[in-house]
C-alpha cells in the first residue's frame, strides 16, 4: 500500500480538531469537554483517510 501526503488544509483541520480534543480533556470547558472524544476520533480518522487516499 502506497501512502500519500495529506494536503495542507487537511493537516491543519486534523491538527485543530486534535488540539480541541486535548483542550476539552484538560480544561473544564463545557462544550469541548462534552465532545472531546469525538474531536479526537474525527481527527484520527481524517488523518488516516488523508494518508491512504490520494488528493485528500
C-alpha positions in Angstrom: 0.0 0.0 0.0 1.4 3.4 -1.0 0.9 6.2 1.5 0.2 9.7 0.4 1.0 13.1 1.9 -2.2 14.9 3.1 -2.9 18.3 1.8 -2.0 21.2 4.0 -5.6 22.2 4.7 -6.5 18.6 5.7 -3.5 18.5 8.0 -4.5 21.8 9.7 -8.0 20.7 10.2 -6.8 17.5 11.8 -4.4 19.4 14.0 -7.1 21.9 15.1 -9.5 19.0 15.9 -6.8 17.2 17.9 -6.0 20.4 19.9 -9.7 20.9 20.6 -9.8 17.4 21.9 -6.8 17.9 24.2 -8.2 21.2 25.5 -11.5 19.6 26.2 -9.9 16.8 28.2 -7.5 19.1 30.1 -9.6 22.2 30.8 -13.1 22.4 32.1 -14.9 23.9 29.1 -18.5 22.6 28.8 -18.7 22.3 25.0 -15.2 21.0 24.5 -15.4 18.5 27.4 -18.6 17.0 26.0 -17.2 16.4 22.5 -13.5 15.9 23.2 -13.6 12.2 22.4 -15.4 12.9 19.1 -13.0 15.6 18.2 -10.1 13.1 18.7 -11.8 10.3 16.8 -12.7 12.6 13.8 -9.1 13.9 13.8 -7.6 10.5 13.7 -10.0 9.2 11.0 -9.4 12.3 8.9 -5.6 11.9 9.1 -5.8 8.1 8.3 -8.0 8.7 5.3 -5.8 11.6 4.1 -2.8 9.3 4.2 -4.5 6.4 2.5 -6.5 8.3 -0.2 -4.9 10.4 -2.9 -6.0 14.0 -3.1 -7.5 14.4 0.3 
